[in-house]
Amino acid sequence: MTNKQPHRIKTISEYHRLMGLPKPEHPLITVVNFESIKRLPDARSISLVFDFYSISLKRNFNARMKYGQQEYDFDEGIMFFMSPGQIFGIEFDKEKELKHSGWLLLIHPDFLWNTSLAKTIKKYEYFDYSVNEALYLSEKEEITITGMMQSIEQEYRSNIDKFSQDIIIAQLELLFNYSERFYHRQFITRKIANHLLLDRLEDILAAYFNGDTLSKKGLPTVQSIAEALNVSPNYLSGSLKTLTGQSTQQHIHDKLIEKAKEKLSITGLSVSEIAYELGFEHPQSFSKLFKTKTNLSPLEFRRSFN
């Protein structure tokens, strides 16, 4: 895909115009049946940024999407979630008729103003997942999600009254909680893929801690580890928590303490020298972390071997 300047879409009405859809019935929330989109903008590829939340349930999309640094083909029913300001691209063959099925839910942040979701929407980490970490739905799960989107559509198409927003907010919370449940199911049912991810993590950490990278670059960050694994930080931690009960940061610290114990028990290096070799600028920070993890200071641990 080309790296041309992305087209920013500020309002839901603007999105409807761009896709040749009728004017939205509500200015701040809309549900779109993808089959109603018969054309895309007049270009072979387009890069977009929404100023609103986007929840997609896609199937049989004969185009390619790029989100983050990954390209993706939608051959089966999957969902993905985007927060305002995230960039994604679409590339398609103009010689082919556009095929598109599924549903799209767009929510402007102003719709959430002064509601329970205004803050709690940030707890749903899947809004920061990459498209290659999308949610794969079973047929039964797809029916459930589709039904919820249609219920939201039905509510805002009805006569708006003082109860409408509260009802839609409750429906959105239900949709997000079901999505969270389905993602957790995916972490469990895709154990082979997640175990491979864990194996790759162990290999990366072993290479990092067994060389001189620590003293040169300091401790690896969750972000750098996730980039090396080609996944987002939140998805990595979600997978690891399901497999091991620990976050990525905890895995990094465990590997660090394992290496520190080795140096304390079989070398004559001072605590300060070990701290510097393990990437700490200040030995006190190393000693504090070591005691937090082991209930012993580095010197107390070393004396236990004498």
PyMOL commands that set and color helices and strands:
alter all, ss='L'
color gray80, all
select helices_A, chain A and resi 12-18+34-36+109-112+117-123+125-128+131-133+139-157+164-189+191-210+213-217+222-229+233-244+248-266+271-277+283-294+298-303
alter helices_A, ss='H'
color red, helices_A
select strands_A, chain A and resi 7-9+29-33+45-50+53-59+61-67+70-74+78-82+87-91+101-107+135-136
alter strands_A, ss='S'
color yellow, strands_A
deselect
rebuild
show_as cartoon
